[in-house]
């Protein structure tokens, strides 16, 4: 959708749910573009030793902070976009509002720093013109992100909306694979119990349970039932349990 000429003033009250999804996706792409452009310009200035020696510390600090916010925003918008295609929840509203709030703070601080604290503006220097481009790109990006708060306000009307195209698997159908796997694993354990020392048997059981949980986690990710962030968390938690088996083997 077309944005307002004033940052944070875009009217989303009449927008459809699909319009909101499209804007979130477009905003992520714009943030990636400007973030990369800013980093490229900083790299040029560092090569020329201008960024280190001629740019005020306060300005560099706010730009660095802005870049970290853009990195977080890119990840957040990507996850939120995927989530919204499944179901709209309250935490999506809060996360978008937070993006807009931080963008507002950066917009105020970088404007104050540029106009009141950056005193050595050498417009005849080509390196300074690159600094000016960094300022413009940084501020334009946060001004665009101010609209995340307005998107959040409109998205609040859709809390609980579920994508009707998502397949609702019959629990007997979707669970049959895991039932078969559990039978195979525990049948194998029963057979192993006749060949291994009884001390090792608890370790084998724990390993079998971890395998079932691992496959279940992969299936949830494949069905887009969990986000990338949740998937990483589950994988980390499963891996944390592996030292338990290692320690038990050492004791054995």
FINU-830816 format. One record per residue: residue in one letter; x, y, z of N, C-alpha, C, O, CB in turn. Coordinates in steps of 0.001 Angstrom, whole numbers, padded with zeros to 6 digits, always signed. Last residue first. Glycine has a CB too. Layout:
BEGIN
AXYZXYZXYZXYZXYZ...
***
This chain:
BEGIN
X+028642-045885+033973+028586-047316+033733+029988-047912+033528+030121-049116+033313+027708-047604+032519X+029536-043277+033949+029324-043915+035245+029284-045434+035086+029804-046176+035919+028019-043408+035893X+029559-042894+031182+030817-042773+031940+030705-043494+033281+031613-044209+033705+031179-041282+032165X+026858-043186+030584+027809-044137+030029+029129-044109+030792+029747-045148+031023+028049-043843+028555X+025833-040947+031891+025428-042272+032350+026389-043353+031837+026699-044308+032548+023992-042576+031892X+026990-038938+030351+027358-039072+031762+027007-040451+032316+027759-041043+033090+026668-037996+032587X+025664-039371+027916+027117-039460+027997+027590-039684+029426+028469-040507+029684+027750-038200+027436X+023010-038857+028603+023387-040207+028163+024891-040403+028289+025351-041463+028714+022937-040453+026704X+023308-036155+029222+022783-037085+030228+023173-038515+029888+023604-039283+030749+021250-036965+030335X+024078-034895+026865+025105-035126+027904+024639-036068+029001+025461-036715+029650+025516-033809+028528X+021489-034771+025593+022482-035756+025170+023601-035962+026194+024041-037096+026384+023081-035337+023852X+019911-032686+026324+019683-033944+027017+020734-034999+026670+020859-036005+027369+018304-034466+026688X+020535-030660+024639+020976-030522+026028+020825-031831+026796+021515-032063+027789+020188-029417+026727X+019210-031390+022346+020666-031585+022396+021194-031488+023822+022172-032145+024178+021372-030554+021510X+016629-030560+023035+016896-031983+022815+018390-032271+022923+018794-033271+023518+016366-032429+021437X+017047-027798+023168+016625-028522+024375+016867-030025+024243+017259-030686+025205+015142-028259+024661X+017697-027251+020503+018685-026996+021560+018343-027785+022821+019220-028365+023462+018758-025489+021881X+015276-027907+019286+016483-028658+018927+017543-028496+020013+018204-029460+020400+017036-028187+017558X+013601-025962+020435+013349-027382+020677+014579-028234+020374+014889-029169+021112+012170-027856+019835X+014771-023611+019402+014687-023829+020853+014501-025302+021179+015151-025835+022078+013536-023015+021452X+014390-023926+016667+015754-023866+017197+015764-024162+018699+016641-024864+019203+016379-022481+016921X+011577-023823+016638+012269-025032+016182+013693-025080+016732+014155-026121+017200+012292-025093+014641X+011106-021212+017442+010656-022308+018306+011362-023607+017943+011708-024400+018819+009133-022489+018202X+012209-019905+015198+012739-019657+016541+012368-020788+017493+013206-021267+018258+012217-018321+017084X+010619-020772+013102+012044-021110+013093+012643-020955+014480+013477-021758+014900+012802-020230+012090X+007470-021940+014535+008328-020982+013843+009773-021460+013873+010114-022417+014568+008210-019582+014481X+005311-024737+013879+006147-023957+014770+007030-023042+013938+007309-023330+012774+006996-024873+015681X+003971-025781+011801+003220-025638+013050+004007-024840+014083+003438-024329+015047+002861-027013+013616X+004872-026525+009301+004787-025097+009631+003917-024856+010863+003215-023849+010951+004230-024310+008441X+005365-029167+008899+003966-028762+008762+003755-027278+009039+002622-026799+009023+003100-029577+009694X+008069-029246+009527+007668-029513+008144+006237-029048+007880+005922-028590+006781+007799-031007+007833X+007935-028837+012270+008568-027815+011426+008142-027988+009984+007882-027007+009287+010101-027884+011537X+006704-031236+013014+006044-029963+013315+006606-028850+012446+005857-028014+011940+006205-029605+014800X+008714-033025+012209+007405-033076+011565+006631-031776+011794+005980-031271+010880+006600-034271+012091X+010780-032390+013961+010978-032187+012520+009646-032185+011775+009469-031430+010819+011898-033278+011947X+009550-033218+016349+009914-031816+016153+010103-031495+014675+009644-030460+014193+011190-031486+016928X+009365-035996+015907+008149-035193+016086+008409-033724+015863+007588-033038+015254+007575-035400+017471X+012067-036665+015856+011266-036847+014637+009985-036014+014725+009568-035401+013742+010922-038352+014421X+012685-036071+018548+013391-035407+017444+012586-035487+016158+012438-034491+015450+014776-036033+017233X+011058-037797+020031+010864-036353+020152+011516-035605+018991+010966-034618+018501+011432-035851+021483X+012218-040233+019206+010803-039951+018915+010533-038447+018976+009872-037888+018101+009880-040700+019912X+014810-039916+020245+014613-040094+018794+013178-039757+018417+012942-039074+017421+014954-041546+018361X+014311-039830+022973+014861-038645+022308+014680-038734+020796+014423-037723+020142+016349-038479+022652X+013475-042476+023374+012528-041374+023592+013003-040099+022894+012205-039376+022298+012342-041113+025101X+015891-043824+022844+014706-044063+022012+013688-042948+022138+013103-042517+021145+014060-045382+022382X+017513-042873+024928+017867-042601+023536+016684-042773+022606+016486-041976+021689+018994-043506+023098X+016177-043976+027118+016259-042513+026985+016590-042134+025546+016020-041188+025002+017325-041930+027952X+016650-046714+026562+015273-046185+026611+015270-044672+026414+014469-044141+025645+014595-046545+027958X+019417-046847+026790+018795-047155+025497+017371-046605+025450+016934-046092+024420+018789-048683+025242X+019710-046294+029496+020308-045382+028508+019656-045583+027144+019376-044620+026431+021842-045606+028408X+018480-048501+030702+017879-047158+030852+018411-046158+029837+017680-045286+029368+018131-046627+032252X+020392-050599+029844+019023-050551+029348+018356-049180+029541+017704-048714+028607+018204-051611+030035X+022822-050819+031024+022744-050004+029803+021310-049800+029334+021044-048922+028514+023554-050649+028691X+022399-052580+033076+022769-051203+033423+022615-050276+032221+022315-049092+032376+024214-051149+033947X+022011-055072+031924+020825-054339+032399+021130-052891+032742+020232-052049+032710+020240-055027+033614X+023809-055554+028880+023786-055539+030340+022642-054665+030817+022331-053645+030203+025130-055035+030914X+022106-057010+026049+022962-055998+026691+022824-056110+028201+021865-056678+028722+022591-054559+026215X+020342-058950+025162+021725-059031+024710+022649-058037+025401+023868-058203+025346+021782-058814+023237X+017756-058553+025894+018264-059919+026043+019756-060042+025733+020370-061077+025992+017488-060850+025145X+017221-055978+025208+017324-056281+026638+017871-057680+026895+018385-057964+027977+015967-056136+027298X+016810-055977+022515+018140-055623+023012+018330-056009+024468+019436-056323+024908+018381-054141+022845X+014076-056558+022444+015023-057532+021907+016415-057276+022464+017124-058210+022840+015045-057481+020370X+013077-054221+023554+012780-055497+024205+013747-056582+023738+014184-057420+024527+011330-055921+023921X+013926-052385+021677+014471-052323+023033+014257-053644+023768+015126-054119+024499+013826-051172+023817X+012344-053107+019518+013796-053251+019428+014450-053230+020794+015408-053961+021047+014380-052154+018567X+009948-052338+020570+010152-053752+020251+011647-054047+020152+012141-055071+020624+009432-054130+018926X+010379-049637+020714+010273-050370+021970+010334-051889+021763+010721-052631+022666+008980-049996+022675X+010544-049023+017936+011637-048704+018854+011570-049552+020112+012575-050121+020537+011607-047226+019223X+008074-049939+016921+009338-050486+016401+010469-050270+017400+011249-051178+017686+009696-049834+015046X+006278-048374+018397+006215-049842+018485+007533-050455+018044+008055-051366+018687+005058-050395+017623X+007039-045811+017569+007166-046172+018986+007168-047684+019152+007945-048228+019937+006025-045548+019812X+006370-045964+014838+007762-045758+015236+007979-046188+016685+008971-046844+017002+008162-044284+015053X+003593-046275+015011+004410-047338+014400+005861-047213+014841+006509-048205+015174+004317-047283+012857X+002991-043819+016192+002618-045058+016869+003464-046210+016347+003986-047015+017118+001117-045359+016675X+003872-042080+014263+004568-042094+015547+004218-043337+016359+005042-043846+017119+004229-040839+016345X+002080-042607+012197+003510-042762+011961+004253-042901+013285+005151-043733+013418+004060-041570+011159X-000387-041906+013299-000098-043316+013008+001394-043563+012827+001916-044596+013248-000847-043760+011758X-001017-039263+013613-000277-039918+014683+000126-041345+014379+000904-041939+015126-001079-039901+015917X-002489-038488+011416-001189-037848+011607-000360-038567+012662+000869-038499+012627-001371-036390+011999X-004749-040185+011821-003963-040241+010584-002559-039702+010813-001567-040343+010465-004656-039450+009465X-005694-039559+014301-005350-040955+014050-004468-041072+012814-003574-041915+012743-006619-041804+013881X-006177-036791+014028-005128-037244+014954-004734-038695+014748-003581-039057+014984-005583-037056+016374X-006367-035407+010815-007016-036294+011753-005954-036854+012690-004927-037346+012221-007782-037431+011019X-005152-032125+010271-004935-033567+010198-005760-034310+011238-005843-033895+012394-003460-033889+010382X-006195-029585+008587-006390-030078+009939-006302-031599+009912-007270-032277+009567-007755-029601+010523X-004334-027496+006531-004931-028820+006670-005010-029211+008136-004007-029173+008847-004127-029864+005881X-005185-024212+005948-004274-025112+006641-004973-026433+006911-006076-026467+007459-003770-024483+007955X-007076-022562+004940-006436-023471+003985-005451-024428+004639-004937-025341+003992-005726-022678+002925X-007901-020802+006849-008785-021945+006555-008162-022954+005619-008649-024078+005503-010075-021460+005958X-005971-019506+009347-005965-019732+007906-006814-020963+007585-006473-022065+008014-004511-019910+007377X-007702-017781+011865-006953-018974+011478-007072-019161+009976-008148-018993+009403-007465-020233+012234X-007787-015145+014141-008037-015554+012758-007115-016715+012403-005904-016646+012612-007826-014364+011776X-007033-014243+016589-007807-015485+016546-008101-015966+015148-008608-017073+014967-009088-015308+017274X-007193-010860+015713-006714-011845+016689-007640-013066+016689-008861-012939+016776-006636-011217+018117X-007870-008793+014034-007845-010138+013457-007354-011203+014436-007120-012342+014031-006971-010147+012231X-007607-006373+015216-008963-006763+014818-009035-008210+014328-010118-008783+014220-009471-005833+013730X-004895-006062+015426-005623-006416+016646-007051-006873+016332-007638-007656+017078-005653-005221+017610X-004115-004998+013090-004020-006446+013211-004753-006940+014452-005179-008093+014516-002559-006882+013255X-004297-002270+013638-005266-002877+012724-005288-004394+012879-006351-005011+012809-004941-002502+011273X-002118-002026+015402-003454-001590+015820-004530-002213+014941-005569-002640+015446-003559-000059+015774X+000018-002924+013825-000365-003674+015020-001779-003321+015465-002550-004196+015857+000623-003406+016155X+000166-000877+011966-000184-002224+011500-000674-003057+012679-001649-003800+012563+001034-002911+010813X+001017+001119+013686-000302+001243+013050-000778-000098+012494-001966-000417+012543-000258+002289+011924X+003530+000162+014341+002552+000377+015420+001144+000482+014854+000187-000002+015460+002895+001651+016222X+004805+000209+011906+004547-001092+012518+003523-000966+013648+002740-001886+013883+005856-001705+013050X+005416+002752+011126+004090+002258+010751+003796+000873+011312+002665+000398+011213+003960+002227+009248X+008046+003075+011734+007069+003673+012644+005669+003132+012368+004835+003063+013271+007080+005204+012515X+009519+002151+009631+009166+001189+010672+008215+001767+011717+007637+001018+012505+010417+000692+011351X+010000+004492+008169+009130+003448+007603+008634+002492+008687+007477+002072+008671+009878+002658+006513X+011772+005672+009963+010496+006342+009676+009506+005348+009065+008321+005359+009399+010710+007549+008718X+013909+003943+009809+013137+003984+011058+011801+004690+010857+010811+004348+011504+013939+004689+012163X+014700+004485+007127+014300+003139+007535+013461+003170+008803+012426+002508+008882+015530+002262+007746X+015388+007176+007140+014280+006729+006291+013768+005359+006721+012566+005096+006689+014718+006685+004825X+017617+007089+008841+016392+007751+009277+015191+007339+008427+014091+007173+008953+016570+009262+009228X+019446+005610+007324+019086+005182+008678+017762+005795+009099+016893+005113+009643+020187+005565+009678X+019639+007150+004995+019132+005777+004920+018682+005271+006292+017664+004588+006407+020207+004846+004346X+020689+009563+006061+019418+009561+005336+018809+008161+005305+017615+007993+005555+019617+010083+003904X+023127+008683+007201+022111+009351+008022+020736+009279+007356+019739+008970+008009+022503+010823+008270X+024399+007713+004926+024115+006802+006044+023028+007394+006927+022112+006688+007351+025396+006526+006878X+024675+010070+003491+023825+009009+002941+023451+007997+004021+022332+007484+004040+024538+008299+001774X+026503+011360+005135+025166+011932+004994+024189+010898+004426+023025+010851+004824+025210+013177+004089X+028695+009743+004666+028123+009808+006021+026697+010343+005952+025799+009840+006628+028994+010703+006952X+029113+010454+002027+028735+009066+002326+028118+008988+003718+027146+008265+003935+029967+008120+002225X+029893+013047+002393+028650+012815+001656+028170+011376+001841+026969+011108+001814+028848+013122+000160X+032316+012655+003619+031205+013170+004421+029879+012951+003712+028860+012698+004354+031401+014658+004719X+033807+011815+001449+033542+010874+002541+032385+011351+003409+031575+010551+003876+034796+010684+003400X+034012+014107-000074+033226+012991-000614+032906+011956+000473+031865+011300+000425+033985+012318-001776X+033573+017319+001211+034342+016083+001297+033480+014912+000841+032354+014742+001309+034859+015853+002739X+031977+019492+001365+032857+019410+000207+033665+018135+000158+034368+017883-000820+033777+020572+000191X+030687+019404+003755+029920+019017+002570+030780+018934+001312+030354+018368+000305+028792+019998+002347X+031420+018593+006690+032256+019028+005575+031603+018590+004268+031926+017529+003734+033701+018450+005697X+030393+019263+009711+029794+018787+008453+030558+019390+007276+030359+020552+006919+028274+019161+008373X+030921+019062+012630+031919+019165+011562+031374+018584+010261+031838+017550+009780+033220+018441+011964X+028916+018626+014497+029261+020016+014159+030191+020137+012964+030255+021197+012341+029898+020682+015342X+026468+016953+015675+027408+016714+014578+027784+018080+014014+027077+018631+013169+026788+015770+013459X+024591+017843+017469+025880+017392+017991+026909+017099+016903+028103+017006+017191+025681+016165+018826X+022240+018684+016187+022731+019436+017340+024140+019059+017797+024815+019862+018442+021793+019251+018473X+021637+017085+013967+021420+018537+013876+022067+019319+015010+022410+020488+014834+019947+018831+013856X+022333+014438+014735+022771+014997+013454+022689+016523+013444+023605+017181+012950+021928+014425+012314X+021052+014094+017218+022512+013988+017095+023011+014669+015831+024004+015396+015863+022946+012520+017099X+018349+014363+016564+018956+015291+017529+020483+015287+017388+021123+016338+017433+018550+014911+018981X+018071+012200+014788+017787+013563+014337+018437+014591+015244+019008+015574+014771+016285+013801+014277X+018643+010076+016445+019555+010345+015331+019324+011740+014755+020262+012387+014290+019381+009288+014232X+016517+010274+018332+017916+010399+018752+018855+010718+017597+019763+011537+017743+018366+009125+019424X+014155+009905+016819+014360+011116+017619+015837+011332+017915+016350+012441+017768+013569+011033+018929X+014626+007372+015673+014335+008524+014827+014598+009837+015568+015190+010763+015014+012883+008472+014346X+014876+005738+017925+016030+005946+017041+015832+007181+016184+016768+007956+015987+016261+004719+016146X+012247+005879+018923+013375+006331+019738+014600+006627+018872+015276+007639+019061+013722+005277+020798X+010825+004712+016786+010536+006094+017198+011705+006665+018002+012107+007808+017786+009230+006154+018035X+011847+002122+016844+012076+002959+015656+011844+004431+015993+012587+005298+015534+011150+002523+014490X+010792+001231+019241+012250+001407+019132+012590+002288+017933+013511+003102+017996+012961+000034+019004X+008057+001182+018451+008511+001990+019586+010009+002264+019516+010445+003399+019708+008173+001292+020902X+007938-000662+016325+007597+000741+016100+008101+001646+017203+008532+002767+016931+006109+000896+015969X+008649-003002+017699+009457-002550+016560+009209-001068+016302+010150-000305+016087+009134-003382+015289X+006507-003134+019505+007863-002923+020006+008787-002441+018899+009620-001565+019128+008412-004208+020622X+004399-003712+017803+004401-002446+018543+005802-002123+019052+006226-000968+019029+003408-002506+019722X+005114-006278+017016+005090-005205+016021+005112-003842+016695+005768-002919+016214+003852-005330+015124X+004806-007583+019482+006122-007569+018822+006199-006481+017757+007235-005833+017609+006418-008935+018191X+002086-007273+020039+003088-006689+020940+004453-006583+020274+005173-005607+020479+003202-007521+022214X+000932-008742+017936+000629-007320+018102+001723-006657+018927+002230-005599+018554-000754-007122+018775X+001852-011302+018472+002240-010661+017215+002025-009148+017297+002833-008370+016790+001437-011255+016034X+000590-011969+020828+002019-011642+020900+002526-011023+019601+003520-010296+019613+002831-012894+021225X-002016-012624+020044-001766-011338+020704-000288-010970+020720+000057-009792+020636-002293-011373+022124X-002135-014062+016713-002152-014125+018172-001731-012786+018763-001168-011933+018078-001228-015248+018679X-003422-015605+013896-003071-014308+014485-003215-014403+015999-004271-014773+016511-003972-013161+013911X-002048-018403+012154-003030-017873+013104-002522-016555+013672-001323-016402+013906-003310-018892+014247X-000699-018703+009616-001304-019828+010331-002413-019329+011254-003561-019763+011158-000235-020600+011142X+000272-016386+008722-000323-017246+007703-000955-018491+008313-001654-019242+007633+000725-017650+006680X+001490-015432+010960+000185-014875+010605-000507-015690+009520-001733-015681+009416+000339-013436+010145X+003972-016796+010916+002965-017085+011948+001575-016644+011523+000600-017375+011696+003338-016402+013259X+005279-015559+008777+004973-016993+008717+003870-017355+009701+002956-018114+009379+006231-017825+009008X+005429-012937+009815+004764-013186+008533+004368-014660+008410+003255-014974+007988+005685-012778+007358X+006991-013361+012090+005601-012919+012239+004813-013189+010960+003661-013621+011016+005544-011417+012594X+009478-014042+010959+008754-015009+011794+007275-014654+011901+006411-015526+011814+009375-015075+013194X+010052-011649+009567+010032-012931+008858+009229-013967+009641+008404-014683+009073+011469-013440+008619X+010025-009786+011603+009026-009683+010535+008922-010978+009740+007839-011359+009295+009368-008527+009597X+012243-010718+013139+010902-010660+013692+009834-010634+012598+008854-011376+012663+010763-009443+014582X+014412-010416+011371+014079-011738+011905+012639-011769+012401+011900-012715+012127+015041-012120+013044X+014251-007641+010969+014203-008555+009820+013804-009954+010272+012967-010603+009645+015570-008597+009096X+014599-006679+013587+013342-006452+012873+013181-007408+011705+012090-007931+011475+013267-005016+012377X+017258-007334+014130+016178-007941+014914+014851-007835+014180+014070-008787+014153+016071-007274+016293X+018494-005678+012229+018735-007124+012215+017606-007857+012954+017075-008858+012473+020111-007454+012861X+017589-003175+013100+017180-003663+011783+017375-005179+011683+016532-005882+011125+017978-002947+010674X+018892-002994+015560+017428-003024+015529+016921-003547+014191+015933-004280+014146+016856-001627+015797X+021500-002879+014661+021089-004025+015484+019562-004149+015496+019013-005250+015450+021629-003879+016934X+021341-000406+013373+021616-001604+012581+021217-002862+013357+020664-003800+012783+023110-001665+012192X+020947+001297+015560+019904+001174+014543+020096-000099+013718+019128-000790+013402+019904+002408+013624X+023405+001080+016837+022195+000620+017528+021054+000396+016532+020295-000566+016646+021767+001642+018608X+024997+002295+014884+025241+000901+015268+024013+000304+015945+023628-000831+015666+026460+000802+016202X+023899+004865+014981+023815+004091+013737+024021+002608+014029+023309+001760+013490+024864+004587+012708X+024579+005635+017550+023152+005520+017220+022963+004743+015920+021970+004032+015769+022506+006919+017102X+027401+005609+017350+026707+004750+018314+025247+004548+017929+024736+003429+017973+026795+005347+019719X+028011+007541+015478+028352+006143+015185+027575+005193+016100+027148+004118+015680+029874+005911+015346X+027157+009788+016924+026501+009429+015663+026772+007977+015318+025862+007256+014908+026977+010342+014521X+028917+009762+019079+027476+009655+019317+026729+009239+018060+025790+008445+018114+026926+010978+019831X+031445+010158+017843+031136+008897+018521+029626+008711+018689+029113+007615+018463+031826+008848+019892X+031709+011678+014589+031472+011752+016036+031010+010427+016624+030278+009671+015985+030446+012820+016337X+034192+010822+012261+032757+010779+012545+032554+010788+014062+033169+009981+014760+032090+009515+011899X+036917+010634+011859+036246+011904+011571+034767+011953+011922+034157+013021+011883+036396+012215+010142X+038071+008122+012362+038773+009330+012785+037969+010628+012670+038307+011620+013317+040008+009466+011991X+036464+005997+011463+037132+005904+012751+037594+007265+013255+037516+007536+014453+038311+004965+012655X+035590+006888+008943+034593+006525+009960+035222+006530+011362+034612+006997+012324+033987+005128+009649X+037949+007157+007524+037163+008347+007832+036173+008062+008954+035948+008910+009818+036423+008841+006583X+039486+005162+006469+039804+005621+007827+039052+006891+008215+039465+007612+009123+041292+005862+007951X+038629+003967+004193+039263+005285+004022+039690+005895+005358+040199+007016+005390+038305+006240+003306X+037431+001766+005315+038579+001550+004430+039356+002844+004233+040582+002832+004121+038120+000997+003071X+035328+003038+006574+036365+002409+007397+037615+002136+006572+038733+002261+007074+035845+001100+008017X+033817+003823+004359+034405+004853+005226+035502+004278+006114+036497+004950+006382+033322+005501+006093X+033050+001294+003387+033832+002209+002543+034540+003257+003391+035716+003550+003176+032926+002898+001504X+031545+000368+005557+032748-000361+005159+033649+000517+004288+034871+000488+004434+032371-001650+004404X+029430+002171+005462+030327+002179+006619+031635+001484+006279+032709+001947+006663+029661+001500+007830X+028261+001365+003036+028831+002707+003157+029786+002811+004346+030828+003461+004254+027715+003741+003294X+027404-001220+003746+028333-001033+002626+029014+000328+002721+030222+000429+002508+027593-001166+001276X+025579-000666+005770+026787-001426+006076+027846-001265+004982+029040-001186+005271+026446-002903+006259X+023608+000678+004245+024301+001370+005349+025613+000658+005671+026646+001307+005829+023397+001433+006619X+022788-001385+002546+023358-000167+001980+024149+000605+003034+025230+001122+002752+022251+000720+001394X+021729-003222+004353+022901-003593+003562+023588-002373+002961+024815-002324+002872+022503-004558+002457X+019543-001701+005292+020570-002194+006224+021860-002516+005469+022949-002130+005894+020065-003452+006983X+018051-001360+002949+018681-000195+003568+019778-000613+004540+020823+000033+004613+017635+000654+004292X+017303-004106+002453+017988-003290+001445+018735-002132+002084+019917-001929+001806+016990-002760+000420X+015987-004872+004810+017189-005592+004371+017999-004731+003405+019220-004634+003519+016808-006936+003700X+013840-003107+004698+014783-003020+005815+016087-003725+005465+017169-003232+005787+014172-003630+007092X+012521-004020+002421+013079-002668+002443+014118-002525+003546+015157-001895+003349+011968-001632+002631X+011731-006563+003305+012646-006444+002168+013294-005068+002125+014482-004952+001826+011906-006714+000858X+009978-005868+005393+011166-006678+005678+012193-006522+004563+013384-006367+004830+010785-008164+005851X+008042-004527+003974+008826-003788+004962+010095-004546+005327+011149-003949+005544+007992-003522+006218X+006906-006588+002470+007612-005499+001781+008516-004733+002741+009622-004336+002376+006608-004536+001129X+005750-008098+004580+006763-008692+003706+007583-007612+002998+008809-007705+002932+006100-009614+002671X+003953-006214+005565+004976-006770+006447+006108-007373+005624+007283-007180+005936+004369-007833+007386X+002335-005826+003312+003136-004724+003840+004246-005220+004761+005359-004694+004731+002247-003741+004586X+001108-008328+003017+001957-007808+001938+002866-006703+002446+004035-006635+002065+001098-007287+000779X-000375-008438+005407+000668-009429+005134+001641-008922+004072+002855-009070+004214+000039-010757+004684X-002125-006292+004927-001193-006239+006056-000046-007227+005838+001117-006890+006060-001928-006548+007387X-003566-007249+002754-002789-006012+002619-001728-005921+003715-000589-005527+003466-003719-004779+002672X-004839-009412+003961-003821-009678+002945-002955-008449+002706-001751-008572+002482-004475-010123+001632X-006663-008063+005577-005630-008885+006204-004502-009168+005209-003331-009161+005588-006233-010210+006727X-007171-004694+004322-007534-006101+004496-006382-006849+005154-005272-006331+005271-007899-006751+003137X-007538-001428+005757-006772-002428+005029-007250-003845+005327-007677-004151+006440-005302-002299+005366X-008570+000698+007069-009414+000127+006024-008735-001030+005287-009278-001555+004315-009800+001204+005035X-006588+001458+008870-007906+001094+009389-008796+000407+008350-009675-000377+008707-008601+002327+009907X-004118+002388+008339-004336+000974+008070-005757+000532+008432-006087-000647+008310-003323+000141+008836X-002556+005216+007263-003844+004734+007779-004065+003283+007360-004183+002984+006172-005010+005625+007272X+000553+006456+008304-000180+005667+007323-001437+005078+007956-001387+004513+009049+000711+004547+006749X+002187+007798+010025+000837+008337+009843+000034+007568+008801-001067+007990+008448+000913+009794+009446X+004855+007202+010261+003963+006705+011283+002523+007152+011139+001713+006916+012035+004460+007112+012592X+005986+010092+008593+006288+008816+009210+005302+008446+010298+004955+009266+011148+007668+008838+009770X+004158+011434+005963+004604+011647+007336+004793+010290+008002+003897+009446+007987+003587+012522+008133X+003170+010501+003639+004407+011269+003536+004968+011593+004920+006129+011984+005039+004167+012562+002746X+002020+007109+003933+001837+008532+004153+003179+009236+004023+004220+008629+004273+001205+008801+005535X+002346+004652+001313+002554+005160+002657+002316+006650+002712+002395+007359+001709+003951+004835+003139X+000321+002364-000455+001073+003617-000466+001159+004165+000948+000179+004148+001693+000418+004652-001414X+000839-001196+000000+000000+000000+000000+000866+001234+000000+002025+001176+000409-000945+000012+001206
***
